[in-house]
Amino acid sequence: MSRVLVVDDEPGLRRALSINLGARGWEVTVAADGASALEAAASAHPDVVLLDLGLPDLDGLEVIAGIRGWSRVPIIVLTARTASADTVDALDAGADDYVTKPFAMDVLLARLRAAVRRGEVHEPSTPDVVDSGDLHIDLARRTVTRAGEPVKLTPTEWHLLQVLVTNAGRLVTQTQLLKEVWGPAYGRETNYLRVYVGQLRRKLEVVPGRPVHLITEPGMGYRFEV
């Protein structure tokens, strides 16, 4: 039985999809907003996510980015938006496919089955929870604790840590970090990295001057060591 997470703010559609997909052998989890979707993606471990872009709290693109921070689960965008730019933005953010409302159930089912098949050939996703020393990093919920105490990170600090943790043990080049965290127009602003890695060390390392997790590879980039 394949597991699907249905994310949509329309109660009638959530109920209809839950009934129809359940009757066809799917195990269905539903969420009505972006925050609930991220929680459900972490706890239910779906084989595929069916995601509406127009959510009441988070934009669907933010939900895609949140899931993609730790998982490669297939994501199918379910949208009433007809502008091609919206579809392109969703695919660029990490969605695998899209279905436009209104849709035929047989078409949706075929897309879901195809997405699950594609997902099966990928290697396992990055674990959504990483424990390293006294650090507990929950990539799905975007939380960090150190020795049991919550650590407050800025959005930029979190994004930088997320990239490093999802590549744990591997060198991430300065250019790659700058482009992934600050955007494609960046690539030479290495002073940004020195400042923000320094801030992360002060928050996460026992002795910031002798880091054991956030390691610098001089002139090359950074590694996160578990």
C-alpha positions in Angstrom: 0.0 0.0 0.0 1.5 3.3 -1.1 1.3 6.3 1.2 0.2 9.7 0.0 0.1 13.1 1.8 -2.7 15.3 0.5 -2.2 19.0 1.3 -5.1 21.3 0.4 -7.0 24.0 2.3 -10.4 23.0 0.7 -12.1 20.6 3.2 -14.4 19.2 0.4 -11.5 18.4 -1.8 -9.4 16.9 1.0 -12.4 14.6 1.9 -13.1 13.6 -1.7 -9.4 12.8 -2.3 -9.2 10.9 0.9 -12.2 8.8 0.1 -11.3 8.2 -3.6 -7.6 7.4 -3.0 -8.4 5.3 0.0 -10.9 3.2 -2.0 -8.2 2.6 -4.5 -5.7 1.2 -2.0 -3.8 4.3 -1.0 -3.0 5.1 2.6 -3.9 8.8 2.9 -2.7 11.5 5.3 -4.2 15.0 4.9 -3.0 18.4 5.9 -4.9 21.8 5.6 -1.9 24.2 5.7 1.8 24.4 5.1 2.9 24.0 8.7 0.8 20.9 9.1 2.1 19.6 5.8 5.8 19.8 7.0 4.9 18.1 10.2 3.0 15.3 8.4 5.8 14.8 5.8 8.2 14.2 8.7 5.9 11.9 10.7 3.9 10.0 8.1 6.9 9.3 5.7 4.7 9.4 2.5 5.7 7.8 -0.8 4.4 10.9 -2.6 3.1 14.3 -1.7 0.1 15.9 -3.5 0.5 19.6 -2.7 -1.8 22.6 -3.4 0.1 25.8 -4.0 -2.5 28.2 -2.5 -2.3 27.5 1.2 -3.4 29.9 4.0 -0.2 30.2 6.0 2.8 29.3 3.8 3.2 29.6 0.0 3.3 26.1 -1.6 6.8 27.0 -2.8 7.9 27.4 0.8 6.5 23.9 1.6 8.4 22.4 -1.3 11.6 24.1 -0.2 11.0 22.8 3.4 10.5 19.2 2.3 13.4 19.4 -0.2 15.7 20.4 2.6 15.7 16.8 3.9 13.8 14.6 1.6 13.6 13.5 -2.1 10.0 12.2 -1.8 8.1 12.9 -5.1 6.0 16.0 -5.0 3.1 16.6 -7.3 1.7 20.2 -7.4 -2.1 20.4 -7.4 -3.0 23.9 -8.5 -5.8 26.1 -9.8 -3.2 28.6 -11.0 -3.1 28.7 -14.8 0.0 31.0 -15.3 2.9 29.0 -16.7 5.3 31.0 -14.5 3.7 29.5 -11.3 4.2 25.9 -12.7 7.8 26.7 -13.6 8.5 28.2 -10.2 7.1 25.1 -8.5 9.2 22.7 -10.7 12.3 24.9 -10.1 11.7 24.7 -6.4 11.8 20.9 -6.5 8.4 19.6 -7.5 8.4 16.6 -9.8 5.0 17.1 -11.6 1.8 19.1 -11.6 -1.9 18.6 -12.1 -4.2 21.5 -12.8 -7.6 21.8 -11.2 -10.2 20.6 -12.2 -8.7 17.2 -12.9 -9.8 13.7 -13.8 -9.3 11.1 -11.1 -7.8 8.5 -13.5 -5.2 11.1 -14.7 -4.3 12.0 -11.1 -3.9 8.3 -10.1 -1.7 7.7 -13.1 0.5 10.6 -12.1 0.7 9.4 -8.5 1.7 5.9 -9.6 4.3 7.2 -11.9 5.7 9.5 -9.2 6.0 6.6 -6.7 7.8 4.5 -9.3 10.3 7.2 -10.0 10.8 7.7 -6.3 11.6 4.1 -5.8 14.8 4.3 -7.9 16.3 7.1 -5.7 18.6 6.4 -2.9 17.2 6.9 0.6 16.5 10.5 1.7 18.7 12.4 4.1 17.5 11.5 7.7 15.1 14.2 8.9 16.7 14.2 12.4 20.5 14.4 12.9 22.0 13.9 16.3 25.7 14.9 16.7 27.2 15.3 20.2 24.9 17.5 22.2 23.2 18.8 19.0 19.8 17.7 17.9 18.9 19.0 14.4 15.4 18.4 13.0 15.5 19.2 9.3 11.8 18.7 8.8 10.7 20.9 11.7 13.5 23.4 11.3 14.6 23.2 14.9 17.9 22.9 16.7 18.6 22.1 20.3 22.0 22.0 22.1 22.2 20.0 25.3 18.4 20.0 25.3 18.0 23.8 25.0 16.5 25.3 21.9 18.8 27.3 19.7 17.3 30.3 17.9 18.7 30.7 14.3 18.1 33.4 11.8 16.6 32.3 8.4 20.0 32.7 6.8 21.8 30.8 9.6 19.3 28.0 9.3 19.6 27.8 5.5 23.4 27.6 5.7 23.2 24.9 8.4 20.6 23.0 6.4 22.9 22.8 3.3 25.9 21.7 5.4 23.9 19.1 7.4 22.3 17.5 4.3 25.8 17.1 2.9 27.2 15.9 6.2 30.8 14.6 5.9 31.3 16.1 2.4 33.0 19.3 1.4 30.6 22.0 0.3 32.4 24.6 -1.7 32.2 28.3 -1.0 30.6 29.0 -4.3 28.0 26.3 -3.8 27.1 27.6 -0.4 26.8 31.2 -1.6 24.6 30.3 -4.5 22.4 27.9 -2.5 21.9 30.3 0.5 22.1 33.7 -1.0 21.2 33.0 -4.7 22.6 32.5 -8.1 24.0 36.0 -8.4 26.4 35.3 -5.5 29.7 33.4 -5.7 32.6 35.5 -4.5 31.2 37.0 -1.3 33.2 34.7 0.9 33.1 37.2 3.8 29.4 36.4 4.1 30.4 32.8 4.9 33.0 33.7 7.4 30.5 35.9 9.3 27.6 33.4 9.3 29.7 30.3 10.0 31.2 32.3 12.9 27.7 33.0 14.2 26.7 29.4 13.9 29.8 28.2 15.7 29.1 30.6 18.6 25.6 29.1 18.9 26.4 25.4 18.2 29.9 24.6 19.1 31.1 24.0 22.7 34.3 25.8 22.0 33.7 28.1 19.0 37.4 28.5 18.4 38.0 24.8 18.2 34.9 23.6 16.2 34.2 19.9 15.9 31.0 20.1 13.7 31.5 23.1 11.5 34.9 22.6 9.9 36.6 24.9 7.5 38.6 23.6 4.5 40.9 26.6 3.9 40.3 28.2 0.5 37.8 25.6 -0.5 34.7 25.5 1.7 33.1 23.9 4.7 32.0 20.5 6.1 29.6 19.4 8.8 31.0 16.5 10.8 28.5 14.4 12.7 
